[in-house]
Amino acid sequence: MRAAFYTLGCKVNQYETQIMIQQFAADGYDIVEAHEDADVYVVNSCTVTSTGDKKTRQVIHRLHRQNPNAVIALTGCYSQAYPAEVAAMEEVNVLTGTGNKTAILGHVNTFLKTRERIVDIPAHDRRESFEPMKADGFLERTRAFVKIQDGCEHYCSYCIIPYARGFVRSKPLDDLKLELYNLSMAGFREIVLVGIDLSSYGKDLGLRLIDAILAACTTDGIDRVRLGSLEPDLFSDEDYQLLATLPQFCPQFHLSLQSGCDATLKRMNRHYDSARYREIVGKIRKYFANPSITTDVMVGFAGETEEEFQQSLDFCIEIAFAKAHIFAYSIRKGTRAATMPNQLTNAVKEQRSHILSDAMEICRKDFMRTQIGLTEEVLFETDIIKGGYVGYTKNYTPVWVQSEENLCGQLKTVKIIDCDEQYCLGQLC
């Protein structure tokens, strides 16, 4: 039997797909690419935006046309947030949610025997614990993602994820340490700690994110520890001082902004203002040498005026992000923002996306130019690109190096001498 997997969305989804791949492989399935013929297709969905929902539906329709006799299993945030909507897709044979993704294998095997559709999407509740998952490895990667947290309780007015992912729950520290050790033994040099609301790690266990970071940084064989997306107001001054002393910790901070306008942030129910965000960025740049600050910014939120957009644009330029992901507000059924007045047109959202994206592209290139002349350790992880290899510095700057030696998976000292449109250009020291 052949099984293929298709993942939409965030690094947490990527991690969870890896767990499912391991399960199917251990059960005797041959794992193939999603574009190949397979007996089973598993789609791990995203529902952050309506575009994610649309892509999920398109993928399912395409896979069904590609192989009408194959079993199609759908899991993830789209299933959990809108179960009636996904249940209406007749091509789907097995449906699970975000709290029981590891049940997919058993359900698929049952369906293959009975040919009776299975819908298993239990509702989230506060008694729910962290679903046990342990990655053994990631195909053709030097970097391993480790999911340590699930759920979100911030209830931003635009966001469906608290309803799709449920309440905060965290991976027990002993389980995390074992997974880190196994990944280290498998040869992974870099670990990325990820979660739906990573900043809330340990809230249910009497722990904090700093505890997970320390566990990773003290695991033998792991050279780098990186964090996924963070809520801005997280670490204390003492935390920053401690993290700055850890040689394994990577000073790349992806601090979700959403808007640089205080009035918009308030309507979004974000729990900080631009002054607080500016203060946090200042602390990071105070305690860390050559950090990078990356972010997500939304444009076209309900009621966003031209003046509010300009305030957000000006703030983003002031912060000088190393990279920013710009996306347009998308109405999500079941959220407070969906019924707010003064919804903007798609044309306005698209125009503002282009304006902000262009400004952030200038900031990205400016940041890359600040890296010229520095000597940094680069972890190479890709195959040959334009006759050379691409890797990343600790602050996640992409660096291209020409080399006849195979650099994949190697940590090398590199002097950055220039940059082009995509990469900094380096020479091996």
Contacts in CASP RR format, 6 or more apart in sequence:
PFRMAT RR
TARGET T0000
AUTHOR 0000-0000-0000
METHOD contacts of the structure
MODEL  1
MRAAFYTLGCKVNQYETQIMIQQFAADGYDIVEAHEDADVYVVNSCTVTS
TGDKKTRQVIHRLHRQNPNAVIALTGCYSQAYPAEVAAMEEVNVLTGTGN
KTAILGHVNTFLKTRERIVDIPAHDRRESFEPMKADGFLERTRAFVKIQD
GCEHYCSYCIIPYARGFVRSKPLDDLKLELYNLSMAGFREIVLVGIDLSS
YGKDLGLRLIDAILAACTTDGIDRVRLGSLEPDLFSDEDYQLLATLPQFC
PQFHLSLQSGCDATLKRMNRHYDSARYREIVGKIRKYFANPSITTDVMVG
FAGETEEEFQQSLDFCIEIAFAKAHIFAYSIRKGTRAATMPNQLTNAVKE
QRSHILSDAMEICRKDFMRTQIGLTEEVLFETDIIKGGYVGYTKNYTPVW
VQSEENLCGQLKTVKIIDCDEQYCLGQLC
1 28 0 8 1.000
1 29 0 8 1.000
1 30 0 8 1.000
1 39 0 8 1.000
1 40 0 8 1.000
2 29 0 8 1.000
2 30 0 8 1.000
2 31 0 8 1.000
2 32 0 8 1.000
2 36 0 8 1.000
2 37 0 8 1.000
2 38 0 8 1.000
2 39 0 8 1.000
2 40 0 8 1.000
3 21 0 8 1.000
3 24 0 8 1.000
3 29 0 8 1.000
3 30 0 8 1.000
3 31 0 8 1.000
3 32 0 8 1.000
3 38 0 8 1.000
3 39 0 8 1.000
3 40 0 8 1.000
3 41 0 8 1.000
3 42 0 8 1.000
4 31 0 8 1.000
4 32 0 8 1.000
4 33 0 8 1.000
4 34 0 8 1.000
4 36 0 8 1.000
4 38 0 8 1.000
4 40 0 8 1.000
4 41 0 8 1.000
4 42 0 8 1.000
5 17 0 8 1.000
5 20 0 8 1.000
5 21 0 8 1.000
5 31 0 8 1.000
5 34 0 8 1.000
5 41 0 8 1.000
5 42 0 8 1.000
5 43 0 8 1.000
5 44 0 8 1.000
6 34 0 8 1.000
6 41 0 8 1.000
6 42 0 8 1.000
6 43 0 8 1.000
6 44 0 8 1.000
6 59 0 8 1.000
6 63 0 8 1.000
7 13 0 8 1.000
7 14 0 8 1.000
7 17 0 8 1.000
7 44 0 8 1.000
8 43 0 8 1.000
8 44 0 8 1.000
8 45 0 8 1.000
8 46 0 8 1.000
8 52 0 8 1.000
8 55 0 8 1.000
8 56 0 8 1.000
8 59 0 8 1.000
9 46 0 8 1.000
9 48 0 8 1.000
9 52 0 8 1.000
10 46 0 8 1.000
10 48 0 8 1.000
10 194 0 8 1.000
10 196 0 8 1.000
10 229 0 8 1.000
11 145 0 8 1.000
11 192 0 8 1.000
11 194 0 8 1.000
11 195 0 8 1.000
11 228 0 8 1.000
12 145 0 8 1.000
12 147 0 8 1.000
12 150 0 8 1.000
12 194 0 8 1.000
12 195 0 8 1.000
12 196 0 8 1.000
13 44 0 8 1.000
13 46 0 8 1.000
13 76 0 8 1.000
13 77 0 8 1.000
14 145 0 8 1.000
15 133 0 8 1.000
15 135 0 8 1.000
15 145 0 8 1.000
15 146 0 8 1.000
15 147 0 8 1.000
15 194 0 8 1.000
16 44 0 8 1.000
16 76 0 8 1.000
16 101 0 8 1.000
16 133 0 8 1.000
16 147 0 8 1.000
17 42 0 8 1.000
17 44 0 8 1.000
18 135 0 8 1.000
18 137 0 8 1.000
18 138 0 8 1.000
18 145 0 8 1.000
19 101 0 8 1.000
19 102 0 8 1.000
19 133 0 8 1.000
19 134 0 8 1.000
19 135 0 8 1.000
20 42 0 8 1.000
20 44 0 8 1.000
20 75 0 8 1.000
20 101 0 8 1.000
20 102 0 8 1.000
20 104 0 8 1.000
20 105 0 8 1.000
21 31 0 8 1.000
21 139 0 8 1.000
22 135 0 8 1.000
22 136 0 8 1.000
22 137 0 8 1.000
23 102 0 8 1.000
23 104 0 8 1.000
23 105 0 8 1.000
24 31 0 8 1.000
24 40 0 8 1.000
24 42 0 8 1.000
24 105 0 8 1.000
25 31 0 8 1.000
27 105 0 8 1.000
27 109 0 8 1.000
29 40 0 8 1.000
32 38 0 8 1.000
34 41 0 8 1.000
34 63 0 8 1.000
35 66 0 8 1.000
37 66 0 8 1.000
37 67 0 8 1.000
37 70 0 8 1.000
38 67 0 8 1.000
38 70 0 8 1.000
39 70 0 8 1.000
39 71 0 8 1.000
40 70 0 8 1.000
40 71 0 8 1.000
40 72 0 8 1.000
40 73 0 8 1.000
40 108 0 8 1.000
41 63 0 8 1.000
41 67 0 8 1.000
41 70 0 8 1.000
41 71 0 8 1.000
41 72 0 8 1.000
41 73 0 8 1.000
42 73 0 8 1.000
42 75 0 8 1.000
42 104 0 8 1.000
42 108 0 8 1.000
43 56 0 8 1.000
43 59 0 8 1.000
43 60 0 8 1.000
43 63 0 8 1.000
43 72 0 8 1.000
43 73 0 8 1.000
43 74 0 8 1.000
43 75 0 8 1.000
44 75 0 8 1.000
44 76 0 8 1.000
44 101 0 8 1.000
45 52 0 8 1.000
45 53 0 8 1.000
45 56 0 8 1.000
45 74 0 8 1.000
45 75 0 8 1.000
45 76 0 8 1.000
45 77 0 8 1.000
45 78 0 8 1.000
45 79 0 8 1.000
45 86 0 8 1.000
46 52 0 8 1.000
46 55 0 8 1.000
46 56 0 8 1.000
46 76 0 8 1.000
46 77 0 8 1.000
46 78 0 8 1.000
47 53 0 8 1.000
47 56 0 8 1.000
47 76 0 8 1.000
47 77 0 8 1.000
47 78 0 8 1.000
47 80 0 8 1.000
47 81 0 8 1.000
47 82 0 8 1.000
47 160 0 8 1.000
47 161 0 8 1.000
47 164 0 8 1.000
47 332 0 8 1.000
48 77 0 8 1.000
48 159 0 8 1.000
48 160 0 8 1.000
48 161 0 8 1.000
48 330 0 8 1.000
49 327 0 8 1.000
49 330 0 8 1.000
49 332 0 8 1.000
50 330 0 8 1.000
50 331 0 8 1.000
50 332 0 8 1.000
51 330 0 8 1.000
52 78 0 8 1.000
53 78 0 8 1.000
53 82 0 8 1.000
53 85 0 8 1.000
56 74 0 8 1.000
56 78 0 8 1.000
57 89 0 8 1.000
60 72 0 8 1.000
60 74 0 8 1.000
60 89 0 8 1.000
60 91 0 8 1.000
60 92 0 8 1.000
61 91 0 8 1.000
63 70 0 8 1.000
63 72 0 8 1.000
63 91 0 8 1.000
64 70 0 8 1.000
64 72 0 8 1.000
64 91 0 8 1.000
71 93 0 8 1.000
71 94 0 8 1.000
71 108 0 8 1.000
71 111 0 8 1.000
71 112 0 8 1.000
72 91 0 8 1.000
72 92 0 8 1.000
72 93 0 8 1.000
72 94 0 8 1.000
73 92 0 8 1.000
73 93 0 8 1.000
73 94 0 8 1.000
73 95 0 8 1.000
73 96 0 8 1.000
73 104 0 8 1.000
73 107 0 8 1.000
73 108 0 8 1.000
74 86 0 8 1.000
74 89 0 8 1.000
74 92 0 8 1.000
74 94 0 8 1.000
74 95 0 8 1.000
74 96 0 8 1.000
75 95 0 8 1.000
75 96 0 8 1.000
75 97 0 8 1.000
75 98 0 8 1.000
75 101 0 8 1.000
75 104 0 8 1.000
76 96 0 8 1.000
76 97 0 8 1.000
76 98 0 8 1.000
76 101 0 8 1.000
76 164 0 8 1.000
77 98 0 8 1.000
77 160 0 8 1.000
77 161 0 8 1.000
77 164 0 8 1.000
77 165 0 8 1.000
78 85 0 8 1.000
78 86 0 8 1.000
78 164 0 8 1.000
79 86 0 8 1.000
79 95 0 8 1.000
79 96 0 8 1.000
79 97 0 8 1.000
79 98 0 8 1.000
79 121 0 8 1.000
80 97 0 8 1.000
80 98 0 8 1.000
80 99 0 8 1.000
80 121 0 8 1.000
80 124 0 8 1.000
80 163 0 8 1.000
80 164 0 8 1.000
80 165 0 8 1.000
81 160 0 8 1.000
81 163 0 8 1.000
81 164 0 8 1.000
81 332 0 8 1.000
82 333 0 8 1.000
83 95 0 8 1.000
83 119 0 8 1.000
83 121 0 8 1.000
86 92 0 8 1.000
86 95 0 8 1.000
87 95 0 8 1.000
87 119 0 8 1.000
92 117 0 8 1.000
93 111 0 8 1.000
93 117 0 8 1.000
93 118 0 8 1.000
94 104 0 8 1.000
94 107 0 8 1.000
94 108 0 8 1.000
94 111 0 8 1.000
94 117 0 8 1.000
94 118 0 8 1.000
95 118 0 8 1.000
95 119 0 8 1.000
95 120 0 8 1.000
95 121 0 8 1.000
96 103 0 8 1.000
96 104 0 8 1.000
96 107 0 8 1.000
96 120 0 8 1.000
96 121 0 8 1.000
97 120 0 8 1.000
97 121 0 8 1.000
97 122 0 8 1.000
98 124 0 8 1.000
98 150 0 8 1.000
98 164 0 8 1.000
98 165 0 8 1.000
98 166 0 8 1.000
99 122 0 8 1.000
99 124 0 8 1.000
99 128 0 8 1.000
99 131 0 8 1.000
99 150 0 8 1.000
100 120 0 8 1.000
100 122 0 8 1.000
100 131 0 8 1.000
101 131 0 8 1.000
102 131 0 8 1.000
102 132 0 8 1.000
102 133 0 8 1.000
103 120 0 8 1.000
107 118 0 8 1.000
107 120 0 8 1.000
110 118 0 8 1.000
111 117 0 8 1.000
111 118 0 8 1.000
124 165 0 8 1.000
124 166 0 8 1.000
124 167 0 8 1.000
125 167 0 8 1.000
126 167 0 8 1.000
128 166 0 8 1.000
128 167 0 8 1.000
128 169 0 8 1.000
129 169 0 8 1.000
130 149 0 8 1.000
130 150 0 8 1.000
130 169 0 8 1.000
130 170 0 8 1.000
130 171 0 8 1.000
130 172 0 8 1.000
131 150 0 8 1.000
132 175 0 8 1.000
133 147 0 8 1.000
134 175 0 8 1.000
134 178 0 8 1.000
134 179 0 8 1.000
134 182 0 8 1.000
135 144 0 8 1.000
135 145 0 8 1.000
135 146 0 8 1.000
135 179 0 8 1.000
135 183 0 8 1.000
136 182 0 8 1.000
136 183 0 8 1.000
136 186 0 8 1.000
137 144 0 8 1.000
137 183 0 8 1.000
137 186 0 8 1.000
137 188 0 8 1.000
138 144 0 8 1.000
138 145 0 8 1.000
138 188 0 8 1.000
141 188 0 8 1.000
141 381 0 8 1.000
142 188 0 8 1.000
142 189 0 8 1.000
142 190 0 8 1.000
142 379 0 8 1.000
142 380 0 8 1.000
142 381 0 8 1.000
142 408 0 8 1.000
142 409 0 8 1.000
143 188 0 8 1.000
143 189 0 8 1.000
143 190 0 8 1.000
143 191 0 8 1.000
143 192 0 8 1.000
143 226 0 8 1.000
143 379 0 8 1.000
143 381 0 8 1.000
144 183 0 8 1.000
144 188 0 8 1.000
144 190 0 8 1.000
144 191 0 8 1.000
144 192 0 8 1.000
145 191 0 8 1.000
145 192 0 8 1.000
145 194 0 8 1.000
146 176 0 8 1.000
146 179 0 8 1.000
146 180 0 8 1.000
146 183 0 8 1.000
146 191 0 8 1.000
146 192 0 8 1.000
146 193 0 8 1.000
146 194 0 8 1.000
146 216 0 8 1.000
147 171 0 8 1.000
147 194 0 8 1.000
147 195 0 8 1.000
148 170 0 8 1.000
148 171 0 8 1.000
148 176 0 8 1.000
148 193 0 8 1.000
148 194 0 8 1.000
148 195 0 8 1.000
148 198 0 8 1.000
148 201 0 8 1.000
148 212 0 8 1.000
149 168 0 8 1.000
149 169 0 8 1.000
149 170 0 8 1.000
149 171 0 8 1.000
149 194 0 8 1.000
149 195 0 8 1.000
149 196 0 8 1.000
149 197 0 8 1.000
149 198 0 8 1.000
149 200 0 8 1.000
149 201 0 8 1.000
149 202 0 8 1.000
150 165 0 8 1.000
150 166 0 8 1.000
150 168 0 8 1.000
150 169 0 8 1.000
150 170 0 8 1.000
150 195 0 8 1.000
150 196 0 8 1.000
151 161 0 8 1.000
151 162 0 8 1.000
151 165 0 8 1.000
151 166 0 8 1.000
151 167 0 8 1.000
151 168 0 8 1.000
151 169 0 8 1.000
151 196 0 8 1.000
151 197 0 8 1.000
151 200 0 8 1.000
152 159 0 8 1.000
152 161 0 8 1.000
152 162 0 8 1.000
152 165 0 8 1.000
152 166 0 8 1.000
152 168 0 8 1.000
152 196 0 8 1.000
152 197 0 8 1.000
152 200 0 8 1.000
153 162 0 8 1.000
153 167 0 8 1.000
153 168 0 8 1.000
153 197 0 8 1.000
153 200 0 8 1.000
154 162 0 8 1.000
154 197 0 8 1.000
154 231 0 8 1.000
154 269 0 8 1.000
154 271 0 8 1.000
155 162 0 8 1.000
155 269 0 8 1.000
156 258 0 8 1.000
156 268 0 8 1.000
156 269 0 8 1.000
156 270 0 8 1.000
157 267 0 8 1.000
157 268 0 8 1.000
157 269 0 8 1.000
157 335 0 8 1.000
157 336 0 8 1.000
157 337 0 8 1.000
157 340 0 8 1.000
158 268 0 8 1.000
158 298 0 8 1.000
158 301 0 8 1.000
158 302 0 8 1.000
158 329 0 8 1.000
158 332 0 8 1.000
158 335 0 8 1.000
158 336 0 8 1.000
158 337 0 8 1.000
159 332 0 8 1.000
159 335 0 8 1.000
160 332 0 8 1.000
160 333 0 8 1.000
160 334 0 8 1.000
160 335 0 8 1.000
161 196 0 8 1.000
163 334 0 8 1.000
165 196 0 8 1.000
168 197 0 8 1.000
168 200 0 8 1.000
168 202 0 8 1.000
168 203 0 8 1.000
168 204 0 8 1.000
169 204 0 8 1.000
170 200 0 8 1.000
170 201 0 8 1.000
170 202 0 8 1.000
170 203 0 8 1.000
170 204 0 8 1.000
170 205 0 8 1.000
170 207 0 8 1.000
171 179 0 8 1.000
171 212 0 8 1.000
172 205 0 8 1.000
173 205 0 8 1.000
173 207 0 8 1.000
173 211 0 8 1.000
173 212 0 8 1.000
173 215 0 8 1.000
176 212 0 8 1.000
176 215 0 8 1.000
176 216 0 8 1.000
177 215 0 8 1.000
177 219 0 8 1.000
180 191 0 8 1.000
180 215 0 8 1.000
180 216 0 8 1.000
180 219 0 8 1.000
180 222 0 8 1.000
181 219 0 8 1.000
181 220 0 8 1.000
183 191 0 8 1.000
183 222 0 8 1.000
184 219 0 8 1.000
184 220 0 8 1.000
184 221 0 8 1.000
184 222 0 8 1.000
187 221 0 8 1.000
188 222 0 8 1.000
189 221 0 8 1.000
189 222 0 8 1.000
189 223 0 8 1.000
189 224 0 8 1.000
189 379 0 8 1.000
189 409 0 8 1.000
189 411 0 8 1.000
190 222 0 8 1.000
190 223 0 8 1.000
190 224 0 8 1.000
190 225 0 8 1.000
190 226 0 8 1.000
190 250 0 8 1.000
190 379 0 8 1.000
191 216 0 8 1.000
191 219 0 8 1.000
191 222 0 8 1.000
191 224 0 8 1.000
191 225 0 8 1.000
191 226 0 8 1.000
192 226 0 8 1.000
192 227 0 8 1.000
192 228 0 8 1.000
193 201 0 8 1.000
193 209 0 8 1.000
193 212 0 8 1.000
193 213 0 8 1.000
193 216 0 8 1.000
193 225 0 8 1.000
193 226 0 8 1.000
193 227 0 8 1.000
193 228 0 8 1.000
194 228 0 8 1.000
194 229 0 8 1.000
195 201 0 8 1.000
195 228 0 8 1.000
195 229 0 8 1.000
197 231 0 8 1.000
198 209 0 8 1.000
198 227 0 8 1.000
198 228 0 8 1.000
198 229 0 8 1.000
198 230 0 8 1.000
198 231 0 8 1.000
199 209 0 8 1.000
199 230 0 8 1.000
199 231 0 8 1.000
199 234 0 8 1.000
200 231 0 8 1.000
201 207 0 8 1.000
201 208 0 8 1.000
201 209 0 8 1.000
201 211 0 8 1.000
201 212 0 8 1.000
202 208 0 8 1.000
202 209 0 8 1.000
202 211 0 8 1.000
202 212 0 8 1.000
209 227 0 8 1.000
209 234 0 8 1.000
210 235 0 8 1.000
210 239 0 8 1.000
210 242 0 8 1.000
210 243 0 8 1.000
213 225 0 8 1.000
213 227 0 8 1.000
213 243 0 8 1.000
213 246 0 8 1.000
213 249 0 8 1.000
214 246 0 8 1.000
216 222 0 8 1.000
216 225 0 8 1.000
216 248 0 8 1.000
217 225 0 8 1.000
217 246 0 8 1.000
217 248 0 8 1.000
217 249 0 8 1.000
222 248 0 8 1.000
223 248 0 8 1.000
223 379 0 8 1.000
223 411 0 8 1.000
224 248 0 8 1.000
224 250 0 8 1.000
224 379 0 8 1.000
224 394 0 8 1.000
225 246 0 8 1.000
225 248 0 8 1.000
225 249 0 8 1.000
225 250 0 8 1.000
226 250 0 8 1.000
226 252 0 8 1.000
226 396 0 8 1.000
227 250 0 8 1.000
227 252 0 8 1.000
227 253 0 8 1.000
227 254 0 8 1.000
228 254 0 8 1.000
229 254 0 8 1.000
229 256 0 8 1.000
229 296 0 8 1.000
230 253 0 8 1.000
230 254 0 8 1.000
230 255 0 8 1.000
230 256 0 8 1.000
231 255 0 8 1.000
231 256 0 8 1.000
231 271 0 8 1.000
232 255 0 8 1.000
232 256 0 8 1.000
232 257 0 8 1.000
232 272 0 8 1.000
232 276 0 8 1.000
232 277 0 8 1.000
232 280 0 8 1.000
233 271 0 8 1.000
233 272 0 8 1.000
233 276 0 8 1.000
233 280 0 8 1.000
235 243 0 8 1.000
237 283 0 8 1.000
237 287 0 8 1.000
240 283 0 8 1.000
240 284 0 8 1.000
240 286 0 8 1.000
240 287 0 8 1.000
240 288 0 8 1.000
241 287 0 8 1.000
243 249 0 8 1.000
243 287 0 8 1.000
243 288 0 8 1.000
244 251 0 8 1.000
244 287 0 8 1.000
244 288 0 8 1.000
250 394 0 8 1.000
250 395 0 8 1.000
250 396 0 8 1.000
251 284 0 8 1.000
251 288 0 8 1.000
251 289 0 8 1.000
251 290 0 8 1.000
251 291 0 8 1.000
251 292 0 8 1.000
251 394 0 8 1.000
251 395 0 8 1.000
252 291 0 8 1.000
252 292 0 8 1.000
252 294 0 8 1.000
252 394 0 8 1.000
252 395 0 8 1.000
252 396 0 8 1.000
253 284 0 8 1.000
253 291 0 8 1.000
253 292 0 8 1.000
253 293 0 8 1.000
253 294 0 8 1.000
254 294 0 8 1.000
254 295 0 8 1.000
254 296 0 8 1.000
255 277 0 8 1.000
255 280 0 8 1.000
255 281 0 8 1.000
255 293 0 8 1.000
255 294 0 8 1.000
255 295 0 8 1.000
256 295 0 8 1.000
256 296 0 8 1.000
257 277 0 8 1.000
257 295 0 8 1.000
257 296 0 8 1.000
257 297 0 8 1.000
257 316 0 8 1.000
257 319 0 8 1.000
258 264 0 8 1.000
258 265 0 8 1.000
258 268 0 8 1.000
258 270 0 8 1.000
258 296 0 8 1.000
258 297 0 8 1.000
258 298 0 8 1.000
259 265 0 8 1.000
259 268 0 8 1.000
259 270 0 8 1.000
259 297 0 8 1.000
259 298 0 8 1.000
259 301 0 8 1.000
259 304 0 8 1.000
259 308 0 8 1.000
259 312 0 8 1.000
260 274 0 8 1.000
260 277 0 8 1.000
260 297 0 8 1.000
260 311 0 8 1.000
260 312 0 8 1.000
260 315 0 8 1.000
260 316 0 8 1.000
261 274 0 8 1.000
261 304 0 8 1.000
261 308 0 8 1.000
261 309 0 8 1.000
261 311 0 8 1.000
261 312 0 8 1.000
261 315 0 8 1.000
262 273 0 8 1.000
262 274 0 8 1.000
262 311 0 8 1.000
263 308 0 8 1.000
264 301 0 8 1.000
264 303 0 8 1.000
264 304 0 8 1.000
264 308 0 8 1.000
264 312 0 8 1.000
265 272 0 8 1.000
265 273 0 8 1.000
265 274 0 8 1.000
266 273 0 8 1.000
267 301 0 8 1.000
267 302 0 8 1.000
267 303 0 8 1.000
267 337 0 8 1.000
267 340 0 8 1.000
268 298 0 8 1.000
268 301 0 8 1.000
268 337 0 8 1.000
269 336 0 8 1.000
274 315 0 8 1.000
277 319 0 8 1.000
278 315 0 8 1.000
278 318 0 8 1.000
278 319 0 8 1.000
281 293 0 8 1.000
281 319 0 8 1.000
284 291 0 8 1.000
284 293 0 8 1.000
285 291 0 8 1.000
285 293 0 8 1.000
290 371 0 8 1.000
290 374 0 8 1.000
290 395 0 8 1.000
291 395 0 8 1.000
292 322 0 8 1.000
292 323 0 8 1.000
292 367 0 8 1.000
292 395 0 8 1.000
292 396 0 8 1.000
292 397 0 8 1.000
293 319 0 8 1.000
293 320 0 8 1.000
293 321 0 8 1.000
293 322 0 8 1.000
294 321 0 8 1.000
294 322 0 8 1.000
294 323 0 8 1.000
294 324 0 8 1.000
294 325 0 8 1.000
294 396 0 8 1.000
295 316 0 8 1.000
295 319 0 8 1.000
295 321 0 8 1.000
295 323 0 8 1.000
295 324 0 8 1.000
295 325 0 8 1.000
296 324 0 8 1.000
296 325 0 8 1.000
296 326 0 8 1.000
296 327 0 8 1.000
297 312 0 8 1.000
297 316 0 8 1.000
297 324 0 8 1.000
297 325 0 8 1.000
297 326 0 8 1.000
297 327 0 8 1.000
297 356 0 8 1.000
297 360 0 8 1.000
298 327 0 8 1.000
298 328 0 8 1.000
298 329 0 8 1.000
299 309 0 8 1.000
299 312 0 8 1.000
299 326 0 8 1.000
299 327 0 8 1.000
299 328 0 8 1.000
299 329 0 8 1.000
299 349 0 8 1.000
299 352 0 8 1.000
299 353 0 8 1.000
299 356 0 8 1.000
300 309 0 8 1.000
300 328 0 8 1.000
300 329 0 8 1.000
300 344 0 8 1.000
300 348 0 8 1.000
300 349 0 8 1.000
300 352 0 8 1.000
301 329 0 8 1.000
301 337 0 8 1.000
301 344 0 8 1.000
302 329 0 8 1.000
302 337 0 8 1.000
302 340 0 8 1.000
302 341 0 8 1.000
302 342 0 8 1.000
302 343 0 8 1.000
302 344 0 8 1.000
303 340 0 8 1.000
303 341 0 8 1.000
303 342 0 8 1.000
303 343 0 8 1.000
303 344 0 8 1.000
304 329 0 8 1.000
304 344 0 8 1.000
304 352 0 8 1.000
309 352 0 8 1.000
312 356 0 8 1.000
313 355 0 8 1.000
313 356 0 8 1.000
313 359 0 8 1.000
316 324 0 8 1.000
316 356 0 8 1.000
316 359 0 8 1.000
316 360 0 8 1.000
316 363 0 8 1.000
317 359 0 8 1.000
317 363 0 8 1.000
320 363 0 8 1.000
320 366 0 8 1.000
320 367 0 8 1.000
321 360 0 8 1.000
321 363 0 8 1.000
321 364 0 8 1.000
321 367 0 8 1.000
322 363 0 8 1.000
322 364 0 8 1.000
322 367 0 8 1.000
322 395 0 8 1.000
322 396 0 8 1.000
322 397 0 8 1.000
323 360 0 8 1.000
323 364 0 8 1.000
323 367 0 8 1.000
324 356 0 8 1.000
324 360 0 8 1.000
324 363 0 8 1.000
324 364 0 8 1.000
326 353 0 8 1.000
326 356 0 8 1.000
326 357 0 8 1.000
326 360 0 8 1.000
327 353 0 8 1.000
328 346 0 8 1.000
328 349 0 8 1.000
328 350 0 8 1.000
328 352 0 8 1.000
328 353 0 8 1.000
329 337 0 8 1.000
329 344 0 8 1.000
329 349 0 8 1.000
331 337 0 8 1.000
331 338 0 8 1.000
331 343 0 8 1.000
332 338 0 8 1.000
365 419 0 8 1.000
365 421 0 8 1.000
367 397 0 8 1.000
368 397 0 8 1.000
368 419 0 8 1.000
368 423 0 8 1.000
368 424 0 8 1.000
369 419 0 8 1.000
371 393 0 8 1.000
371 397 0 8 1.000
371 416 0 8 1.000
371 419 0 8 1.000
371 424 0 8 1.000
372 416 0 8 1.000
372 417 0 8 1.000
372 418 0 8 1.000
372 419 0 8 1.000
372 424 0 8 1.000
373 415 0 8 1.000
373 416 0 8 1.000
373 417 0 8 1.000
374 415 0 8 1.000
374 416 0 8 1.000
375 413 0 8 1.000
375 414 0 8 1.000
375 415 0 8 1.000
375 416 0 8 1.000
375 429 0 8 1.000
376 393 0 8 1.000
376 394 0 8 1.000
376 397 0 8 1.000
376 399 0 8 1.000
376 413 0 8 1.000
376 414 0 8 1.000
376 416 0 8 1.000
377 393 0 8 1.000
377 394 0 8 1.000
377 411 0 8 1.000
377 412 0 8 1.000
377 413 0 8 1.000
377 414 0 8 1.000
378 391 0 8 1.000
378 392 0 8 1.000
378 393 0 8 1.000
378 399 0 8 1.000
378 401 0 8 1.000
378 411 0 8 1.000
378 412 0 8 1.000
378 413 0 8 1.000
378 414 0 8 1.000
379 391 0 8 1.000
379 392 0 8 1.000
379 409 0 8 1.000
379 410 0 8 1.000
379 411 0 8 1.000
380 389 0 8 1.000
380 390 0 8 1.000
380 391 0 8 1.000
380 401 0 8 1.000
380 407 0 8 1.000
380 408 0 8 1.000
380 409 0 8 1.000
380 410 0 8 1.000
380 411 0 8 1.000
380 412 0 8 1.000
381 390 0 8 1.000
381 391 0 8 1.000
381 392 0 8 1.000
381 408 0 8 1.000
381 409 0 8 1.000
382 389 0 8 1.000
382 390 0 8 1.000
382 391 0 8 1.000
382 408 0 8 1.000
383 389 0 8 1.000
383 408 0 8 1.000
385 400 0 8 1.000
386 400 0 8 1.000
387 402 0 8 1.000
388 400 0 8 1.000
388 401 0 8 1.000
388 402 0 8 1.000
388 403 0 8 1.000
389 400 0 8 1.000
389 401 0 8 1.000
389 403 0 8 1.000
389 406 0 8 1.000
389 407 0 8 1.000
389 408 0 8 1.000
390 398 0 8 1.000
390 399 0 8 1.000
390 400 0 8 1.000
390 401 0 8 1.000
390 423 0 8 1.000
391 398 0 8 1.000
391 399 0 8 1.000
391 400 0 8 1.000
391 401 0 8 1.000
391 407 0 8 1.000
392 398 0 8 1.000
392 399 0 8 1.000
393 399 0 8 1.000
397 416 0 8 1.000
397 424 0 8 1.000
398 422 0 8 1.000
398 423 0 8 1.000
398 424 0 8 1.000
399 414 0 8 1.000
399 416 0 8 1.000
399 423 0 8 1.000
399 424 0 8 1.000
399 425 0 8 1.000
399 426 0 8 1.000
400 420 0 8 1.000
400 422 0 8 1.000
400 423 0 8 1.000
400 424 0 8 1.000
400 425 0 8 1.000
400 426 0 8 1.000
401 407 0 8 1.000
401 412 0 8 1.000
401 414 0 8 1.000
401 425 0 8 1.000
401 426 0 8 1.000
401 427 0 8 1.000
401 428 0 8 1.000
403 428 0 8 1.000
412 428 0 8 1.000
412 429 0 8 1.000
413 428 0 8 1.000
413 429 0 8 1.000
414 426 0 8 1.000
414 427 0 8 1.000
414 428 0 8 1.000
414 429 0 8 1.000
415 426 0 8 1.000
415 427 0 8 1.000
415 429 0 8 1.000
416 424 0 8 1.000
416 425 0 8 1.000
416 426 0 8 1.000
417 425 0 8 1.000
417 426 0 8 1.000
417 427 0 8 1.000
418 424 0 8 1.000
418 425 0 8 1.000
418 426 0 8 1.000
419 425 0 8 1.000
END
